[in-house]
Amino acid sequence: MRATEHGFTLIETMIALGLLLIVAVGVLPMGLIAVNTTENQGHLNARVAEYAQDKLEQLMSLSYGNVIADTRVFPANPTGGSGLTFGGGVNPAAPVDLYVDYLDADGTLLPSVGGAPPAGWFYQRLWAITAAPSGTANLKLLTVTVIVQSAAAGGSGQMPQATVAALKTAPF
Protein backbone atom coordinates (compact mmCIF):
# COMPACT_ATOMS: atom_id res chain seq x y z
CA MET A 1 0.00 0.00 0.00
CA ARG A 2 1.31 3.43 -0.85
CA ALA A 3 1.77 6.05 1.82
CA THR A 4 -0.41 8.53 -0.09
CA GLU A 5 -3.48 6.27 -0.01
CA HIS A 6 -5.69 6.97 2.99
CA GLY A 7 -8.76 5.10 4.12
CA PHE A 8 -10.43 3.45 7.05
CA THR A 9 -9.08 0.25 8.39
CA LEU A 10 -11.34 -2.52 9.58
CA ILE A 11 -10.50 -1.68 13.20
CA GLU A 12 -11.43 1.99 12.75
CA THR A 13 -14.74 0.99 11.16
CA MET A 14 -15.55 -1.42 14.00
CA ILE A 15 -14.83 1.27 16.63
CA ALA A 16 -17.07 3.75 14.80
CA LEU A 17 -19.89 1.19 14.58
CA GLY A 18 -19.49 0.37 18.29
CA LEU A 19 -19.80 4.04 19.21
CA LEU A 20 -22.87 4.38 16.99
CA LEU A 21 -24.45 1.34 18.68
CA ILE A 22 -23.86 2.83 22.15
CA VAL A 23 -25.55 6.09 21.10
CA ALA A 24 -28.49 4.23 19.52
CA VAL A 25 -29.05 2.12 22.64
CA GLY A 26 -28.99 5.29 24.74
CA VAL A 27 -31.65 6.99 22.59
CA LEU A 28 -33.96 3.95 22.26
CA PRO A 29 -35.72 4.40 25.65
CA MET A 30 -36.67 7.95 24.70
CA GLY A 31 -38.33 6.60 21.56
CA LEU A 32 -40.32 4.03 23.55
CA ILE A 33 -41.45 6.70 26.03
CA ALA A 34 -42.52 8.92 23.12
CA VAL A 35 -44.58 6.12 21.55
CA ASN A 36 -46.32 5.27 24.85
CA THR A 37 -47.01 8.92 25.66
CA THR A 38 -48.48 9.43 22.20
CA GLU A 39 -50.76 6.41 22.73
CA ASN A 40 -51.91 7.58 26.16
CA GLN A 41 -52.13 11.32 25.70
CA GLY A 42 -53.07 11.34 22.04
CA HIS A 43 -55.11 8.33 21.01
CA LEU A 44 -56.66 7.32 24.33
CA ASN A 45 -57.44 10.87 25.47
CA ALA A 46 -59.17 11.54 22.16
CA ARG A 47 -61.22 8.34 22.46
CA VAL A 48 -62.38 8.97 26.05
CA ALA A 49 -63.46 12.49 25.09
CA GLU A 50 -65.31 11.18 22.04
CA TYR A 51 -67.10 8.43 23.99
CA ALA A 52 -68.05 10.84 26.79
CA GLN A 53 -69.55 13.22 24.22
CA ASP A 54 -71.43 10.35 22.56
CA LYS A 55 -73.04 9.33 25.87
CA LEU A 56 -73.89 12.93 26.74
CA GLU A 57 -75.59 13.39 23.35
CA GLN A 58 -77.60 10.20 23.94
CA LEU A 59 -78.75 11.50 27.33
CA MET A 60 -79.52 14.97 25.94
CA SER A 61 -81.77 13.43 23.27
CA LEU A 62 -84.16 12.11 25.95
CA SER A 63 -87.10 14.23 27.00
CA TYR A 64 -86.69 16.05 30.31
CA GLY A 65 -89.31 13.92 32.05
CA ASN A 66 -88.09 10.55 30.76
CA VAL A 67 -87.35 8.38 33.80
CA ILE A 68 -87.61 4.89 32.29
CA ALA A 69 -85.45 4.70 29.13
CA ASP A 70 -82.53 2.27 29.31
CA THR A 71 -79.54 4.36 28.25
CA ARG A 72 -77.06 1.53 28.77
CA VAL A 73 -77.84 0.41 25.22
CA PHE A 74 -77.87 2.32 21.94
CA PRO A 75 -80.35 3.34 20.79
CA ALA A 76 -81.94 3.60 24.23
CA ASN A 77 -84.68 1.08 24.99
CA PRO A 78 -87.97 2.79 25.84
CA THR A 79 -88.12 0.99 29.22
CA GLY A 80 -85.92 -0.87 31.66
CA GLY A 81 -83.58 1.89 32.73
CA SER A 82 -83.30 5.11 34.65
CA GLY A 83 -83.74 7.65 31.86
CA LEU A 84 -83.02 11.09 33.31
CA THR A 85 -83.92 10.12 36.89
CA PHE A 86 -81.72 11.85 39.47
CA GLY A 87 -78.96 9.48 40.49
CA GLY A 88 -75.83 7.77 39.30
CA GLY A 89 -72.28 8.83 39.87
CA VAL A 90 -69.00 9.38 38.09
CA ASN A 91 -66.68 7.59 40.52
CA PRO A 92 -65.05 4.68 38.62
CA ALA A 93 -64.45 2.83 41.88
CA ALA A 94 -68.18 2.82 42.67
CA PRO A 95 -70.25 2.51 39.49
CA VAL A 96 -74.01 2.77 39.98
CA ASP A 97 -76.15 0.20 38.19
CA LEU A 98 -78.29 1.76 35.40
CA TYR A 99 -75.76 4.63 35.17
CA VAL A 100 -72.76 2.80 33.70
CA ASP A 101 -71.90 1.02 30.48
CA TYR A 102 -68.79 -0.51 28.96
CA LEU A 103 -67.09 -0.41 25.57
CA ASP A 104 -64.43 -2.65 24.06
CA ALA A 105 -61.12 -1.31 22.70
CA ASP A 106 -62.82 -0.48 19.37
CA GLY A 107 -65.62 1.48 21.05
CA THR A 108 -68.30 -1.18 20.59
CA LEU A 109 -70.90 -1.23 23.34
CA LEU A 110 -70.70 -4.42 25.43
CA PRO A 111 -73.74 -5.88 27.19
CA SER A 112 -73.42 -6.11 30.96
CA VAL A 113 -75.41 -8.41 33.20
CA GLY A 114 -76.59 -7.10 36.54
CA GLY A 115 -74.23 -4.12 36.47
CA ALA A 116 -71.11 -6.32 36.51
CA PRO A 117 -68.40 -5.30 34.04
CA PRO A 118 -68.45 -7.59 31.00
CA ALA A 119 -65.37 -9.49 29.94
CA GLY A 120 -63.13 -7.64 27.53
CA TRP A 121 -64.17 -4.10 28.48
CA PHE A 122 -61.68 -1.33 27.81
CA TYR A 123 -63.66 1.88 28.36
CA GLN A 124 -66.03 2.51 31.27
CA ARG A 125 -68.66 5.24 30.91
CA LEU A 126 -70.33 6.54 34.05
CA TRP A 127 -72.95 9.25 34.29
CA ALA A 128 -74.88 11.18 36.89
CA ILE A 129 -78.09 13.15 36.73
CA THR A 130 -78.26 15.80 39.44
CA ALA A 131 -80.27 18.86 40.24
CA ALA A 132 -78.89 22.05 38.73
CA PRO A 133 -77.45 24.67 41.09
CA SER A 134 -79.86 26.15 43.61
CA GLY A 135 -81.82 29.12 42.38
CA THR A 136 -82.51 27.49 39.03
CA ALA A 137 -85.71 25.71 38.12
CA ASN A 138 -86.40 23.00 35.56
CA LEU A 139 -82.74 22.16 34.99
CA LYS A 140 -80.89 18.88 35.30
CA LEU A 141 -77.11 18.63 35.28
CA LEU A 142 -75.91 15.69 33.16
CA THR A 143 -72.31 14.63 33.83
CA VAL A 144 -70.49 11.84 31.98
CA THR A 145 -67.02 10.48 32.79
CA VAL A 146 -65.12 7.93 30.70
CA ILE A 147 -62.00 6.08 31.81
CA VAL A 148 -59.82 3.40 30.27
CA GLN A 149 -59.08 0.10 31.95
CA SER A 150 -55.37 0.27 31.17
CA ALA A 151 -53.00 2.65 29.46
CA ALA A 152 -49.90 1.94 27.40
CA ALA A 153 -46.93 0.89 29.51
CA GLY A 154 -44.51 3.59 30.47
CA GLY A 155 -47.09 6.35 30.28
CA SER A 156 -46.72 9.07 32.84
CA GLY A 157 -49.37 10.79 34.89
CA GLN A 158 -53.00 9.82 35.33
CA MET A 159 -54.87 7.28 33.28
CA PRO A 160 -56.60 8.95 30.35
CA GLN A 161 -60.12 10.06 31.27
CA ALA A 162 -62.61 12.69 30.22
CA THR A 163 -65.60 14.33 31.87
CA VAL A 164 -68.24 16.36 30.06
CA ALA A 165 -71.35 18.02 31.44
CA ALA A 166 -74.42 19.83 30.16
CA LEU A 167 -77.64 21.28 31.49
CA LYS A 168 -80.94 19.81 30.32
CA THR A 169 -83.95 22.10 30.54
CA ALA A 170 -87.61 21.28 30.80
CA PRO A 171 -89.76 22.44 27.90
CA PHE A 172 -91.71 25.62 28.50
TORTORDREN-248879 format. One line per 5 residues: number of its first residue (from 0); for each residue x, y, z of N, C-alpha, C. Coordinates in steps of 0.05 Angstrom, whole numbers, plus 32768, in hexadecimal, padded with zeros to 4 digits. Example, Ala and Ser with C-alpha at 12.3 -4.5 7.8 and 13.67 -1.06 7.14 Angstrom:
2
0) 8108:7F8E:809C:80F6:7FA6:809C:8108:7FBE:809C | 8101:7FD3:808E:8111:7FEB:808F:8102:8001:809D
// end
This chain:
172
0) 8011:7FE9:8000:8000:8000:8000:8012:8019:8000 | 800B:802C:7FF0:801A:8045:7FEF:8014:8056:8007 | 8026:8067:800E:8023:8079:8024:800F:808F:801E | 800A:8095:8005:7FF8:80AB:7FFE:7FDB:80A1:7FFE | 7FD6:8088:7FFF:7FBA:807D:8000:7FB1:807D:801D
5) 7F9A:808B:8021:7F8E:808B:803C:7F73:807F:803B | 7F6B:8072:8051:7F51:8066:8052:7F4C:805C:806F | 7F36:8050:8073:7F2F:8045:808D:7F38:8028:808E | 7F44:8021:80A4:7F4A:8005:80A8:7F32:7FF7:80B4 | 7F33:7FDD:80B4:7F1D:7FCE:80C0:7F1A:7FD4:80DD
10) 7F2F:7FD8:80EB:7F2E:7FDE:8108:7F21:7FFA:810C | 7F28:800D:80FC:7F1B:8028:80FF:7EFD:8027:80F9 | 7EF5:8017:80E6:7ED9:8014:80DF:7ECA:8006:80F6 | 7ED6:7FF2:8102:7EC9:7FE4:8118:7EC6:7FF6:8130 | 7ED9:8007:8136:7ED7:8019:814D:7EC1:802E:8147
15) 7EBF:8038:812F:7EAB:804B:8128:7E8F:803E:812B | 7E8C:8026:8121:7E72:8018:8124:7E6B:8012:8141 | 7E7F:800C:8151:7E7A:8007:816E:7E70:8021:817C | 7E7D:8037:8175:7E74:8051:8180:7E58:8058:8177 | 7E51:8053:815E:7E37:8058:8154:7E22:8046:8162
20) 7E29:802D:8167:7E17:801B:8176:7E12:8025:8192 | 7E26:802E:81A0:7E23:8039:81BB:7E10:8050:81BB | 7E13:8063:81A8:7E01:807A:81A6:7DE4:8071:81A0 | 7DE1:805E:818E:7DC6:8055:8186:7DB8:8047:819E | 7DC7:8037:81AD:7DBB:802A:81C5:7DB3:803F:81DA
25) 7DC3:8055:81DC:7DBC:806A:81EF:7DA3:807A:81E7 | 7D9E:807C:81CD:7D87:808C:81C4:7D6E:807B:81C2 | 7D70:8061:81C0:7D59:804F:81BD:7D44:8052:81D3 | 7D4B:8054:81ED:7D36:8058:8201:7D25:8072:81FD | 7D32:8087:81F3:7D23:809F:81EE:7D0E:809A:81D8
30) 7D14:808B:81C5:7D01:8084:81AF:7CEA:8074:81BA | 7CEF:8061:81CB:7CDA:8051:81D7:7CC7:8062:81E9 | 7CD3:8074:81F8:7CC3:8086:8209:7CB2:8098:81F7 | 7CBD:80A1:81E1:7CAE:80B2:81CE:7C96:80A3:81C2 | 7C9A:808A:81BB:7C84:807A:81AF:7C6E:8076:81C4
35) 7C76:806E:81DC:7C62:8069:81F1:7C53:8083:81F9 | 7C61:8099:81FA:7C54:80B2:8201:7C41:80BB:81EB | 7C48:80B6:81D2:7C36:80BD:81BC:7C1D:80AB:81BE | 7C20:8092:81C4:7C09:8080:81C7:7BF6:808A:81DD | 7C02:8090:81F4:7BF2:8098:820B:7BE6:80B3:8208
40) 7BF6:80C7:8202:7BED:80E2:8202:7BE1:80EB:81E7 | 7BE6:80DC:81D3:7BDB:80E3:81B9:7BC2:80D2:81B3 | 7BC7:80B9:81AD:7BB2:80A7:81A4:7B9D:80A2:81BA | 7BA6:8099:81D2:7B93:8092:81E7:7B84:80AB:81F1 | 7B91:80C1:81F4:7B83:80D9:81FD:7B6E:80E2:81E9
45) 7B74:80E0:81D0:7B61:80E7:81BB:7B49:80D4:81BC | 7B4D:80BA:81C0:7B38:80A7:81C1:7B26:80AB:81DA | 7B31:80B0:81F1:7B20:80B3:8209:7B0F:80CD:8206 | 7B1A:80E1:81FA:7B0B:80FA:81F6:7AF4:80F5:81E2 | 7AFA:80E6:81CD:7AE6:80E0:81B9:7ACF:80CF:81C5
50) 7AD6:80BA:81D4:7AC2:80A9:81E0:7AB2:80B7:81F6 | 7ABE:80C9:8204:7AAF:80D9:8218:7A9B:80EB:8209 | 7AA3:80F7:81F4:7A91:8108:81E4:7A7A:80F8:81D8 | 7A80:80E0:81CF:7A6B:80CF:81C3:7A56:80C9:81D8 | 7A5E:80C1:81F0:7A4B:80BB:8205:7A3B:80D3:820D
55) 7A48:80EA:8210:7A3A:8103:8217:7A25:810A:8202 | 7A2C:8106:81E8:7A18:810C:81D3:7A00:80F9:81D5 | 7A06:80DF:81DC:79F0:80CC:81DF:79DD:80D5:81F6 | 79E9:80DD:820C:79D9:80E6:8223:79CA:8100:821C | 79D6:8112:820E:79CA:812B:8207:79B2:8127:81F4
60) 79B2:8111:81E5:799D:810D:81D1:7983:8103:81DF | 7985:80FB:81F8:796D:80F2:8207:795C:810B:820F | 7943:8107:8212:7932:811D:821C:7938:8121:823A | 7934:8139:8243:793A:8141:825E:792D:812F:8273 | 7915:8127:826E:7906:8116:8281:7909:80F8:827E
65) 791A:80F0:826C:791E:80D3:8267:792D:80C7:827F | 7920:80B4:828D:792D:80A8:82A4:792D:8089:82A1 | 7929:807F:8289:7928:8062:8286:7939:8057:826F | 7943:8068:825E:7953:805E:8247:796D:8051:8251 | 7974:803B:8243:798D:802D:824A:79A3:8039:8239
70) 79B4:804A:8244:79C9:8057:8235:79E3:8048:8235 | 79E3:802F:8240:79FB:801F:823F:79FE:8010:8225 | 79EA:8014:8213:79EB:8008:81F8:79E7:801F:81E4 | 79EF:801A:81CB:79EB:802E:81B7:79DE:8021:819F | 79C8:802D:8194:79B9:8043:81A0:79AC:803A:81BA
75) 79A4:804E:81CA:7999:8048:81E5:797F:8039:81E2 | 797C:8024:81F3:7962:8016:81F4:794E:8028:8201 | 7935:8026:81F9:7921:8038:8205:791C:8032:8223 | 7922:801A:822C:791E:8014:8248:7935:8003:8253 | 7936:8000:826D:794A:7FEF:8279:7962:7FFD:8284
80) 7961:8017:8285:7978:8026:828F:7971:803C:82A1 | 7982:8050:82A3:797E:8066:82B5:7977:8080:82A6 | 797A:8081:828C:7975:8099:827D:7985:80B0:8289 | 7977:80C6:828E:7984:80DE:829A:797C:80E1:82B8 | 7978:80CA:82C5:7972:80CA:82E2:798B:80D4:82F1
85) 7987:80E4:8305:799E:80ED:8315:79AB:80D5:8321 | 79C6:80D4:831F:79D5:80BE:832A:79EE:80B9:831A | 79FB:80A2:831F:7A13:809B:8312:7A2B:80A7:8320 | 7A41:80A6:8313:7A5A:80B1:831D:7A70:80AD:8309 | 7A86:80BD:830D:7A9C:80BC:82FA:7AB6:80B2:8307
90) 7AB3:80A3:831D:7ACA:8098:832A:7ACF:807C:831F | 7AE6:8078:8311:7AEB:805E:8304:7AED:8047:8319 | 7AF4:804D:8331:7AF7:8039:8346:7ADC:802F:8350 | 7AC7:803F:834B:7AAC:8038:8355:7A97:803D:8340 | 7A97:802E:832B:7A83:8032:8316:7A67:802C:8320
95) 7A54:803B:8317:7A38:8037:8320:7A29:8029:8309 | 7A1C:8013:8310:7A0D:8004:82FC:79F8:8017:82EF | 79F4:8013:82D5:79E2:8023:82C4:79EF:803D:82BC | 7A07:8044:82C7:7A15:805D:82BF:7A32:8057:82B7 | 7A36:8040:82AB:7A51:8038:82A2:7A4E:8025:828A
100) 7A60:8028:8277:7A62:8014:8262:7A7F:8011:825A | 7A85:7FFD:8249:7AA0:7FF6:8243:7AA4:7FF3:8225 | 7ABB:7FFA:821C:7AC2:7FF8:81FF:7ADC:7FE7:81FD | 7ADE:7FD9:81E6:7AF7:7FCB:81E1:7B0C:7FDE:81D6 | 7B24:7FD5:81CF:7B3A:7FE6:81C6:7B33:7FF4:81AC
105) 7B20:7FEA:819C:7B18:7FF6:8183:7B00:800A:8187 | 7AF6:800C:81A0:7AE0:801E:81A5:7AC4:8011:81A1 | 7AC3:7FF6:819F:7AAA:7FE8:819C:7A9E:7FE4:81B7 | 7A84:7FEA:81BA:7A76:7FE7:81D3:7A74:7FCA:81DA | 7A7B:7FC3:81F3:7A7A:7FA8:81FD:7A62:7FA4:8210
110) 7A53:7F8F:820D:7A3D:7F8A:8220:7A48:7F82:823B | 7A3C:7F8E:8250:7A44:7F86:826B:7A2B:7F79:8278 | 7A31:7F67:828A:7A1C:7F58:8298:7A1C:7F60:82B5 | 7A07:7F6B:82BF:7A04:7F72:82DB:7A18:7F87:82E4 | 7A21:7F98:82D2:7A33:7FAE:82D9:7A50:7FA5:82DB
115) 7A56:7F8B:82D9:7A72:7F82:82DA:7A80:7F88:82C0 | 7A99:7F90:82C2:7AA8:7F96:82A9:7AAA:7F7D:8297 | 7AA4:7F7F:827E:7AA7:7F68:826C:7AC4:7F62:8266 | 7AC9:7F4A:825E:7AE5:7F42:8257:7AED:7F52:823E | 7B06:7F5A:823E:7B11:7F67:8227:7B0C:7F85:8225
120) 7B02:7F91:823B:7AFD:7FAE:823A:7B17:7FBD:823A | 7B17:7FD4:822D:7B2E:7FE5:822C:7B28:8002:8236 | 7B10:800B:822F:7B07:8026:8237:7AEF:8022:824A | 7AEE:8032:825F:7AD7:8032:8271:7ACB:804E:8270 | 7AB1:804F:826B:7AA3:8069:826A:7A90:806A:8282
125) 7A92:807F:8292:7A81:8083:82A9:7A73:809E:82A6 | 7A5B:809F:82B0:7A4D:80B9:82AE:7A3C:80BE:82C7 | 7A37:80D7:82CB:7A26:80E0:82E2:7A13:80F5:82D8 | 79FB:80F3:82E4:79E6:8107:82DF:79E1:8114:82FA | 79E6:812E:82FB:79E3:813C:8315:79D3:8155:8310
130) 79C9:8160:8326:79BB:8179:8325:79CE:818F:831E | 79C5:81A2:830E:79D6:81B9:8307:79DB:81CA:8320 | 79ED:81DD:831E:79F3:81ED:8336:79DA:81FB:8341 | 79DA:81FF:835B:79C3:820B:8368:79BD:8226:835C | 79A4:822D:835C:799C:8246:8350:7993:8243:8333
135) 7996:822B:8328:798E:8226:830D:7977:8212:830D | 7965:8214:82FB:794E:8202:82FA:794E:81F4:82DF | 7943:81DC:82E0:7940:81CC:82C7:795A:81C7:82B9 | 796F:81C2:82C8:7989:81BB:82BC:7994:81A2:82C9 | 79A0:8191:82B8:79AE:817A:82C2:79CB:817C:82B8
140) 79DE:8175:82C9:79FA:8175:82C2:7A01:8158:82BA | 7A09:8154:82A1:7A12:813A:8297:7A30:813A:8296 | 7A3D:8127:82A4:7A5A:8125:82A5:7A62:8109:829C | 7A75:8107:828A:7A7E:80ED:8280:7A9D:80EC:8283 | 7AA7:80D6:828E:7AC4:80D2:8290:7ACA:80B7:8282
145) 7AE0:80B7:8273:7AEA:809F:8266:7B06:809A:826E | 7B0D:8081:8275:7B28:807A:827C:7B30:8061:826B | 7B4A:805C:826B:7B54:8044:825D:7B5C:8030:8273 | 7B5B:8017:826C:7B62:8002:827F:7B81:8002:8283 | 7B8F:8005:826D:7BAD:8005:826F:7BB8:8017:825A
150) 7BCE:8024:8260:7BDC:8035:824D:7BF5:8027:8243 | 7C01:8032:822F:7C1A:8027:8224:7C30:8028:8239 | 7C40:8013:823A:7C55:8012:824E:7C69:8029:824C | 7C72:8032:8262:7C86:8048:8261:7C7A:8063:8260 | 7C5F:8065:825E:7C52:807F:825E:7C55:808D:8278
155) 7C57:80A7:8278:7C5A:80B5:8291:7C40:80C4:8298 | 7C3C:80C9:82B1:7C25:80D8:82BA:7C0C:80C6:82BE | 7BF5:80D2:82BE:7BDC:80C4:82C3:7BD4:80B4:82AA | 7BC2:80A1:82B0:7BB7:8092:829A:7BA5:80A5:8289 | 7BA5:80A1:826F:7B94:80B3:825F:7B77:80B1:8267
160) 7B6A:80C8:826B:7B4E:80C9:8271:7B43:80E4:8268 | 7B29:80E5:8265:7B1C:80FE:825C:7B01:8100:826B | 7AFA:8119:8271:7AE0:811F:827D:7AD4:8136:826E | 7ABA:8132:8266:7AAB:8147:8259:7A91:814B:8268 | 7A86:8163:8267:7A6D:8168:8275:7A5C:817C:8264
165) 7A42:817A:8269:7A30:818D:825B:7A17:8190:826C | 7A09:81A5:8268:79EF:81AA:8276:79D8:81A3:8263 | 79C5:8194:826D:79AD:818C:825E:7996:819C:826A | 7987:81A9:8259:7971:81BA:8263:7956:81AD:825C | 7943:81B3:826D:7928:81AA:8268:791B:81BB:8253
170) 790A:81B0:8242:78FD:81C1:822E:78EA:81D5:823B | 78E7:81EB:822F:78D6:8200:823A:78B9:81FC:8231
// end
